[in-house]
Amino acid sequence: MASHRRPKPPTRTRVTVLTATAAAAVALTSQAAHADPKPTKSEVKAKVDKLYDESEKANEKYSGAKEQQDKIEKQVAAIQDKVARGQDELNDLREGLGSMASAQYRSGGIDPSIQLFLSADPDSYLEKASTMDQISAEQAKTLQQVSDKQRALAQERKEASGKLADLSSARKDLASKKKDVQDKLKDAQTLFNTLSAAEKASLAADDSRANRASDRVNLGNVPAASGRAAAAFAAAQRVIGSPYVYGATGPGSFDCSGLTQWAYGQAGVSITRTTYTQADEGVRIGMSQLAPGDLVFFNGLAHVGLYAGNGQVLHAPHPGASVRFESMSTIGGFMYGVRI
């Protein structure tokens, strides 16, 4: 028989819980409607600049890993060439050894006393026997050379195997650091894309004005730190307007340390590839000691440029910008200068 029992009325506790839940839902809906207001253009730019700084740090590490990989590749190639030459030498030694053995076989394996007894010309036999003794001594020498060459080749092959393992590790490290750079740039682009077309145009105009400002910057009359510093600074001035490209070392595009390395290379001075190693290339100096051509480091060694005089730096700033002069006060936290 079907039940017609009436449902219980809600208790006070149940009413309270339902009321609280409804109130919370209304509050969350209200918060969602008013949460996370769209960031302003200046806020987006600050975040993008921060991501560029982080990507530049990652890029310098990537460049260092790339330099290490290239170095190991050259070492591997040199060892492999050495092994190949050694194998050729070993083959020649073995061939010579085989020729000696053939000559001995052709001379006959008869007992020396019987050969002397049968010889029509004992003096001729004694001369031949002396020659055979010389061949045996030469053969022994060749055997020792073969043994030495085999040991050397085994060691060189072991060294090559170790370097190949180092190369594999370096390539994995390089791929990881490249991905880090790409991820930072992707995040920056995603953030930049939240801006309206007008805001993007405004930021582009700001960068364009900063690029054009290089034409009228006042550098003062401070002499360069040295002849090579002057030559490096002059070289960098010739590429003002070249675009910033991650990992580029010129002559058509540059990243920050790529520019400084290229500029000093034009002055006949070889310096290393990354900010982290360029920081140890010369003598460290403070801001008051800076002269044109000195290297200047910023943002925890993530960025480098050439001091230009009057508080200005000639550098490759960031993606979307070109090589230009810029006030030190707008670049970031100054670390120190280095005089090459």
Secondary structure, 3 states (H helix, E strand, C coil): CCCCCCCCCCCHHHHHHHHHHHHHHHHHHHHHHHCCCCCCHHHHHHHHHHHHHHHHHHHHHHHHHHHHHHHHHHHHHHHHHHHHHHHHHHHHHHHHHHHHHHHHHHHCCCCHHHHHHHCCCHHHHHHHHHHHHHHHHHHHHHHHHHHHHHHHHHHHHHHHHHHHHHHHHHHHHHHHHHHHHHHHHHHHHHHHCCCCHHHHHHHHHHHHHHHHHHHHCCCCCCCCCCHHHHHHHHHHHHCCCCEECCCCECCCCECHHHHHHHHHHHCCCCCCCCHHHHCCCCEEECHHHCCCCCEEEECCCCEEEEEEECCEEEECCCCCCECEEEEHHHCCCEEEEEEC
